[in-house]
Protein backbone atom coordinates (compact mmCIF):
# COMPACT_ATOMS: atom_id res chain seq x y z
CA UNK A 1 0.00 0.00 0.00
CA UNK A 2 2.77 2.41 0.95
CA UNK A 3 4.65 1.52 -2.22
CA UNK A 4 1.50 2.16 -4.22
CA UNK A 5 1.06 5.59 -2.59
CA UNK A 6 4.68 6.36 -3.37
CA UNK A 7 4.15 5.40 -7.02
CA UNK A 8 1.06 7.60 -7.23
CA UNK A 9 2.95 10.46 -5.59
CA UNK A 10 5.86 10.12 -8.05
CA UNK A 11 3.43 9.90 -10.97
CA UNK A 12 1.66 13.00 -9.69
CA UNK A 13 4.92 14.91 -9.39
CA UNK A 14 6.03 13.85 -12.88
CA UNK A 15 2.62 14.27 -14.46
CA UNK A 16 1.29 17.43 -12.87
CA UNK A 17 3.63 19.30 -10.53
CA UNK A 18 6.75 19.25 -12.72
CA UNK A 19 4.98 20.52 -15.88
CA UNK A 20 3.30 23.17 -13.73
CA UNK A 21 6.72 24.28 -12.45
CA UNK A 22 8.02 24.43 -16.01
CA UNK A 23 5.02 26.46 -17.12
CA UNK A 24 5.45 28.72 -14.14
CA UNK A 25 9.04 29.58 -15.05
CA UNK A 26 8.03 29.94 -18.73
CA UNK A 27 5.30 32.33 -17.65
CA UNK A 28 7.75 34.32 -15.54
CA UNK A 29 10.22 34.67 -18.39
CA UNK A 30 7.72 35.62 -21.06
CA UNK A 31 4.75 37.32 -19.47
CA UNK A 32 5.70 38.84 -16.15
CA UNK A 33 6.39 42.35 -17.46
CA UNK A 34 3.96 44.10 -19.79
CA UNK A 35 5.70 44.27 -23.15
CA UNK A 36 5.06 46.82 -25.83
CA UNK A 37 4.13 45.67 -29.30
CA UNK A 38 7.37 47.20 -30.52
CA UNK A 39 9.50 45.23 -28.12
CA UNK A 40 11.83 42.86 -29.99
CA UNK A 41 11.30 39.17 -29.40
CA UNK A 42 14.07 37.81 -27.25
CA UNK A 43 15.75 34.53 -27.96
CA UNK A 44 15.12 31.84 -25.35
CA UNK A 45 18.26 31.54 -23.26
CA UNK A 46 18.69 28.38 -21.25
CA UNK A 47 22.14 29.30 -19.95
CA UNK A 48 22.83 31.28 -16.78
CA UNK A 49 24.12 34.22 -18.84
CA UNK A 50 22.07 37.39 -18.87
CA UNK A 51 19.94 37.81 -21.94
CA UNK A 52 20.94 40.71 -24.15
CA UNK A 53 18.33 43.42 -24.47
CA UNK A 54 17.85 45.17 -27.79
CA UNK A 55 16.34 48.63 -28.02
CA UNK A 56 14.61 49.87 -31.16
CA UNK A 57 15.69 53.46 -31.67
CA UNK A 58 14.02 55.93 -34.03
CA UNK A 59 16.90 57.87 -35.56
CA UNK A 60 16.68 61.49 -36.65
CA UNK A 61 16.53 60.48 -40.34
CA UNK A 62 13.49 58.28 -39.70
CA UNK A 63 15.29 54.91 -39.73
CA UNK A 64 14.65 52.50 -36.84
CA UNK A 65 17.72 50.64 -35.58
CA UNK A 66 17.89 47.73 -33.15
CA UNK A 67 20.77 48.39 -30.77
CA UNK A 68 22.08 46.28 -27.91
CA UNK A 69 21.24 48.18 -24.71
CA UNK A 70 24.76 48.97 -23.47
CA UNK A 71 25.89 50.00 -26.98
CA UNK A 72 22.89 52.31 -27.20
CA UNK A 73 23.69 53.79 -23.77
CA UNK A 74 27.25 54.62 -24.82
CA UNK A 75 25.77 56.54 -27.77
CA UNK A 76 23.37 58.34 -25.41
CA UNK A 77 26.16 59.46 -23.08
CA UNK A 78 28.29 60.63 -26.03
CA UNK A 79 25.51 63.06 -26.90
CA UNK A 80 23.97 63.83 -23.52
CA UNK A 81 26.94 64.56 -21.22
CA UNK A 82 30.39 66.05 -21.92
CA UNK A 83 33.19 63.50 -21.46
CA UNK A 84 35.05 66.22 -19.56
CA UNK A 85 32.63 65.74 -16.67
CA UNK A 86 33.80 63.73 -13.66
CA UNK A 87 33.65 59.94 -14.06
CA UNK A 88 31.18 59.65 -11.15
CA UNK A 89 28.81 62.10 -12.90
CA UNK A 90 29.13 60.04 -16.08
CA UNK A 91 28.36 56.86 -14.14
CA UNK A 92 25.28 58.55 -12.61
CA UNK A 93 24.23 59.56 -16.14
CA UNK A 94 24.72 55.98 -17.38
CA UNK A 95 22.46 54.56 -14.64
CA UNK A 96 19.87 57.29 -15.27
CA UNK A 97 19.86 56.75 -19.05
CA UNK A 98 19.61 52.95 -18.56
CA UNK A 99 16.67 53.37 -16.18
CA UNK A 100 14.95 55.86 -18.49
CA UNK A 101 15.39 53.48 -21.43
CA UNK A 102 14.32 50.27 -19.68
CA UNK A 103 11.17 51.89 -18.30
CA UNK A 104 10.16 52.57 -21.90
CA UNK A 105 11.29 49.06 -22.91
CA UNK A 106 8.97 47.59 -20.27
CA UNK A 107 6.03 49.89 -20.82
CA UNK A 108 6.35 50.80 -24.48
CA UNK A 109 7.44 54.18 -25.80
CA UNK A 110 5.44 56.87 -27.54
CA UNK A 111 6.89 56.21 -30.99
CA UNK A 112 5.34 53.82 -33.49
CA UNK A 113 7.72 50.91 -34.10
CA UNK A 114 10.41 52.14 -31.70
CA UNK A 115 10.99 52.14 -27.96
CA UNK A 116 12.72 55.50 -27.95
CA UNK A 117 13.96 58.23 -30.29
CA UNK A 118 17.33 59.92 -30.78
CA UNK A 119 15.97 63.45 -30.40
CA UNK A 120 17.32 64.97 -27.16
CA UNK A 121 14.34 67.29 -26.79
CA UNK A 122 11.91 64.34 -26.99
CA UNK A 123 13.59 61.22 -25.53
CA UNK A 124 17.41 60.99 -25.40
CA UNK A 125 20.12 62.23 -27.73
CA UNK A 126 22.28 59.59 -29.40
CA UNK A 127 25.27 59.41 -31.71
CA UNK A 128 27.45 56.55 -32.90
CA UNK A 129 31.07 56.18 -31.86
CA UNK A 130 32.16 56.97 -35.43
CA UNK A 131 30.07 60.14 -35.50
CA UNK A 132 31.59 61.15 -32.16
CA UNK A 133 35.18 60.70 -33.38
CA UNK A 134 34.43 62.37 -36.75
CA UNK A 135 32.96 65.40 -34.96
CA UNK A 136 36.20 65.91 -33.05
CA UNK A 137 35.76 63.63 -30.01
CA UNK A 138 38.94 61.96 -28.80
CA UNK A 139 39.52 58.24 -28.28
CA UNK A 140 40.31 58.96 -24.61
CA UNK A 141 36.92 60.66 -24.16
CA UNK A 142 35.18 57.78 -25.89
CA UNK A 143 36.96 55.28 -23.63
CA UNK A 144 35.96 57.30 -20.54
CA UNK A 145 32.28 57.26 -21.57
CA UNK A 146 32.45 53.54 -22.33
CA UNK A 147 33.94 52.79 -18.93
CA UNK A 148 31.11 54.75 -17.20
CA UNK A 149 28.59 52.54 -19.00
CA UNK A 150 30.50 49.28 -18.42
CA UNK A 151 31.29 49.93 -14.75
CA UNK A 152 27.58 50.42 -14.03
CA UNK A 153 26.39 47.58 -16.29
CA UNK A 154 22.84 46.42 -15.53
CA UNK A 155 22.39 48.94 -12.71
CA UNK A 156 19.07 50.75 -12.57
CA UNK A 157 17.16 52.97 -10.14
CA UNK A 158 13.96 51.67 -8.55
CA UNK A 159 11.37 52.95 -6.10
CA UNK A 160 9.26 50.32 -4.37
CA UNK A 161 10.67 47.73 -6.76
CA UNK A 162 9.64 49.53 -9.98
CA UNK A 163 11.89 51.39 -12.40
CA UNK A 164 11.59 55.12 -11.78
CA UNK A 165 10.85 57.78 -14.38
CA UNK A 166 14.48 58.93 -14.43
CA UNK A 167 14.11 62.41 -15.91
CA UNK A 168 17.19 64.59 -16.21
CA UNK A 169 18.19 67.94 -17.64
CA UNK A 170 21.20 70.21 -18.15
CA UNK A 171 21.25 72.79 -15.35
CA UNK A 172 18.88 73.72 -12.51
CA UNK A 173 20.15 77.19 -11.69
CA UNK A 174 20.57 76.15 -8.05
CA UNK A 175 17.31 74.31 -7.34
CA UNK A 176 15.53 71.46 -9.10
CA UNK A 177 11.76 71.40 -9.57
CA UNK A 178 8.87 69.24 -8.38
CA UNK A 179 7.43 66.98 -11.07
CA UNK A 180 3.95 68.18 -10.07
CA UNK A 181 4.88 71.83 -10.80
CA UNK A 182 5.84 70.95 -14.37
CA UNK A 183 3.65 68.02 -15.40
CA UNK A 184 0.73 68.30 -12.97
CA UNK A 185 1.08 64.98 -11.17
CA UNK A 186 3.12 64.45 -8.00
CA UNK A 187 5.91 61.85 -8.20
CA UNK A 188 7.31 60.99 -4.75
CA UNK A 189 10.93 60.66 -5.88
CA UNK A 190 10.92 63.77 -8.14
CA UNK A 191 10.92 66.57 -5.59
CA UNK A 192 12.50 70.02 -5.58
CA UNK A 193 15.99 69.86 -4.13
CA UNK A 194 19.04 72.08 -3.90
CA UNK A 195 21.65 71.73 -6.61
CA UNK A 196 24.65 73.90 -5.74
CA UNK A 197 27.86 74.43 -7.68
CA UNK A 198 26.37 74.95 -11.16
CA UNK A 199 27.50 78.55 -11.60
CA UNK A 200 29.91 77.70 -14.42
CA UNK A 201 27.18 76.08 -16.55
CA UNK A 202 26.54 77.76 -19.91
CA UNK A 203 22.89 78.47 -19.14
CA UNK A 204 23.07 79.05 -15.40
CA UNK A 205 21.55 82.49 -16.13
CA UNK A 206 20.08 83.66 -19.44
CA UNK A 207 18.52 86.97 -20.40
CA UNK A 208 16.07 87.66 -23.20
CA UNK A 209 14.61 91.06 -24.09
CA UNK A 210 11.31 91.81 -25.81
CA UNK A 211 9.51 94.99 -26.76
CA UNK A 212 6.17 95.25 -24.99
CA UNK A 213 4.45 94.64 -28.34
CA UNK A 214 6.50 91.45 -28.97
CA UNK A 215 5.95 90.23 -25.43
CA UNK A 216 2.19 90.70 -25.41
CA UNK A 217 1.83 89.38 -28.94
CA UNK A 218 3.65 86.15 -28.06
CA UNK A 219 1.32 85.73 -25.08
CA UNK A 220 -1.76 86.63 -27.12
CA UNK A 221 -2.83 89.54 -24.92
CA UNK A 222 -3.38 93.29 -25.27
CA UNK A 223 -1.96 96.06 -23.13
CA UNK A 224 -2.92 99.65 -23.94
CA UNK A 225 -0.83 101.62 -21.49
CA UNK A 226 2.01 99.43 -20.21
CA UNK A 227 3.55 100.05 -16.83
CA UNK A 228 5.39 97.86 -14.35
CA UNK A 229 2.11 97.03 -12.67
CA UNK A 230 0.61 94.96 -15.44
CA UNK A 231 2.72 91.98 -14.36
CA UNK A 232 1.59 91.00 -10.86
CA UNK A 233 0.39 88.36 -8.39
CA UNK A 234 3.30 86.00 -8.99
CA UNK A 235 3.26 82.68 -7.12
CA UNK A 236 6.28 80.39 -7.01
CA UNK A 237 6.89 76.65 -7.03
CA UNK A 238 9.01 74.84 -4.43
CA UNK A 239 11.81 74.76 -7.00
CA UNK A 240 11.89 78.54 -7.44
CA UNK A 241 10.00 78.57 -10.72
CA UNK A 242 6.99 80.73 -11.51
CA UNK A 243 3.85 78.78 -10.71
CA UNK A 244 1.34 81.40 -11.87
CA UNK A 245 1.51 85.08 -12.84
CA UNK A 246 -1.10 87.62 -13.85
CA UNK A 247 -0.21 89.60 -16.98
CA UNK A 248 -2.70 92.24 -18.10
CA UNK A 249 -5.35 90.50 -16.04
CA UNK A 250 -4.73 87.10 -17.64
CA UNK A 251 -3.26 84.29 -15.53
CA UNK A 252 -0.41 82.28 -17.00
CA UNK A 253 1.39 79.18 -15.73
CA UNK A 254 5.18 79.41 -15.62
CA UNK A 255 5.34 76.42 -17.99
CA UNK A 256 3.13 78.30 -20.47
CA UNK A 257 5.38 81.37 -20.31
CA UNK A 258 8.42 79.21 -20.98
CA UNK A 259 6.82 77.68 -24.04
CA UNK A 260 5.30 80.84 -25.52
CA UNK A 261 8.37 83.03 -24.93
CA UNK A 262 10.94 80.31 -25.80
CA UNK A 263 12.67 80.52 -22.43
CA UNK A 264 15.36 78.20 -21.04
CA UNK A 265 13.42 77.45 -17.82
CA UNK A 266 10.46 78.43 -15.64
CA UNK A 267 12.72 80.09 -13.02
CA UNK A 268 11.78 83.45 -14.50
CA UNK A 269 12.24 87.06 -13.39
CA UNK A 270 10.55 89.76 -15.52
CA UNK A 271 11.29 93.48 -15.38
CA UNK A 272 9.66 96.22 -17.42
CA UNK A 273 11.57 99.41 -18.19
CA UNK A 274 9.99 101.75 -20.72
CA UNK A 275 9.08 99.74 -23.78
CA UNK A 276 11.33 96.79 -22.92
CA UNK A 277 10.50 93.60 -21.03
CA UNK A 278 13.65 91.88 -19.81
CA UNK A 279 13.21 88.21 -18.90
CA UNK A 280 15.93 86.49 -16.91
CA UNK A 281 15.90 82.72 -16.39
CA UNK A 282 18.01 80.45 -14.22
CA UNK A 283 18.85 76.93 -15.37
CA UNK A 284 18.13 75.06 -18.58
CA UNK A 285 15.46 72.42 -19.05
CA UNK A 286 12.36 71.28 -17.15
CA UNK A 287 14.57 71.04 -14.02
CA UNK A 288 12.89 67.82 -12.81
CA UNK A 289 15.13 64.95 -11.69
CA UNK A 290 18.91 64.93 -12.05
CA UNK A 291 20.76 68.12 -12.97
CA UNK A 292 23.74 67.13 -15.12
CA UNK A 293 25.81 70.13 -14.04
CA UNK A 294 24.73 69.55 -10.44
CA UNK A 295 25.81 65.90 -10.70
CA UNK A 296 29.22 67.01 -11.95
CA UNK A 297 29.49 69.56 -9.13
CA UNK A 298 28.72 66.83 -6.56
CA UNK A 299 31.33 64.55 -8.17
CA UNK A 300 33.94 67.34 -8.01
CA UNK A 301 33.18 67.57 -4.28
CA UNK A 302 33.87 63.83 -3.94
CA UNK A 303 30.41 62.27 -4.19
CA UNK A 304 30.20 58.83 -5.77
CA UNK A 305 27.39 58.10 -8.24
CA UNK A 306 25.04 56.35 -5.74
CA UNK A 307 25.12 59.48 -3.56
CA UNK A 308 24.44 61.69 -6.58
CA UNK A 309 21.47 59.55 -7.60
CA UNK A 310 19.95 59.41 -4.12
CA UNK A 311 20.23 63.20 -3.90
CA UNK A 312 18.25 63.83 -7.08
CA UNK A 313 15.84 60.87 -6.82
CA UNK A 314 14.54 60.71 -3.25
CA UNK A 315 13.79 57.37 -1.54
CA UNK A 316 15.13 55.28 -4.39
CA UNK A 317 17.72 52.51 -4.58
CA UNK A 318 20.11 51.12 -7.17
CA UNK A 319 19.56 47.47 -8.10
CA UNK A 320 20.73 45.07 -10.79
CA UNK A 321 18.18 44.80 -13.59
CA UNK A 322 16.74 41.31 -13.80
CA UNK A 323 16.56 40.31 -17.46
CA UNK A 324 14.65 37.13 -16.53
ZN1 LIG B 1 11.13 60.50 -28.53
Boltz pocket constraint, residues with backbone or C-beta under 6 A from the ligand:
constraints:
  - pocket:
      binder: B
      contacts: [[A, 111], [A, 116], [A, 117], [A, 118], [A, 119], [A, 122], [A, 123], [A, 124]]
      max_distance: 6.0
